[in-house]
Amino acid sequence: MDIRDRFPNPQPVDQYFGDWGFASISDVAKGLGSSRNVVYAAINDGQLPVRYAGRRALIARDDLVAWLNSLPSVSPSAKGESQKNE
């Protein structure tokens, strides 16, 4: 699956990270243009580290960037070819 399919409407995520460099799961999902379920799936799979401040789950900006960089990349031409084959 192409990253553009998982995150169809990404937003600049820096606006969601406070001065400390952490954001809530909801804010991360909103910044990615995705659902919280996608973020929770990455957390539950051990791909995206999460920290807790009391009961509030927080994601570090650096961890989010590392996770996004670890996702497979597909060139636009390869995406078009895979859609032709479906």
Secondary structure as GFF3:
##gff-version 3
##sequence-region A 1 86
A	DSSP	alpha_helix	3	6	.	.	.	ID=ss1
A	DSSP	three_ten_helix	13	16	.	.	.	ID=ss2
A	DSSP	beta_strand	22	24	.	.	.	ID=ss3
A	DSSP	alpha_helix	25	32	.	.	.	ID=ss4
A	DSSP	alpha_helix	36	44	.	.	.	ID=ss5
A	DSSP	beta_strand	51	53	.	.	.	ID=ss6
A	DSSP	beta_strand	56	60	.	.	.	ID=ss7
A	DSSP	alpha_helix	61	70	.	.	.	ID=ss8
A	DSSP	alpha_helix	76	85	.	.	.	ID=ss9
###
